[in-house]
Amino acid sequence: MIEGLPMAVPEPGLPARVRIHEVGPRDGLQNEKTVVPVEVKAEFIHRLAAAGLGTVEATSFVRPEWVPQLADAEQLVPMLDGVAARLPVLVPNARGLDRALALGIKEIAVFGSATESFAKANLNRTVDESLEMFAPVVATAREAGVRVRGYLSMCFGDPWEGAVPVEQVVRVGRRLLDLGCDELSLGDTIGVATPGHVTALLTALNGAGLPTDRLAVHFHDTYGQALANTLAALRHGVTTVDASAGGLGGCPYAKSATGNLATEDLVWMLDGLGIDTGVDLGLLTATSVWMADRLGRPSPSRTVRALSHQEP
């Protein structure tokens, strides 16, 4: 890194601090063709936390045949003792929650869809049926003192249905929070959002009684819009942004979905805006280079390539 870069030039009205919800170990690795050894996953999470990421989504308690890349959740979690970060996990149903609770997990996430087509592809249920499935999961988790995040996918576009009406996203998002989710993460699963669309959706959600401080954003970079969309969300007051170290990930049920917003690219922008994240960009970049070596390919993150002098 060149000393003094990026130069911090704050923009008035932006949050002073942003919490990065790191999804690389779960959302990133679940879409890799290579099954990463559990020891490597554990070291990845330890390294991410050491780089200053305070929330690292560790794994998913799904059936192994659904996502074989994450079939080792029971083996992984005990290897994370001592990690100084929040370690939420994804659970698809009551059975997944039982498995997570048995290991002492304190934060979970459920994964819903704003569209019928993706609900069918991902959960083999309608949107309403999926919400009915989540209801007892969220209730049981809350009774156990477990924090619950609700993911809402296909908020900006769907590969089967095309444009997704804003009011449709608002309706499903409202229902997820009404179930008892503490936070709602808005997913641009196929990366088609643009800044005006982001602002319009956030405004509509606020109008329906969903406060900005309970909203997070999750952008994919299919059309190169992830950072622009993130800036639009920051200007609206959003302070939780999902990102994936090295730009790992996509979506196994939506083939047009490319990588998540790279955490390093996000941190570079936030550092330049004078926004505190608590993340050491040098340590984070070194971690992504290390993981890329184990995956046998370079990181797609532009910041990782620039700082590590990797070729594209």
Disulfide bonds with the S-S distance in Angstrom:
none
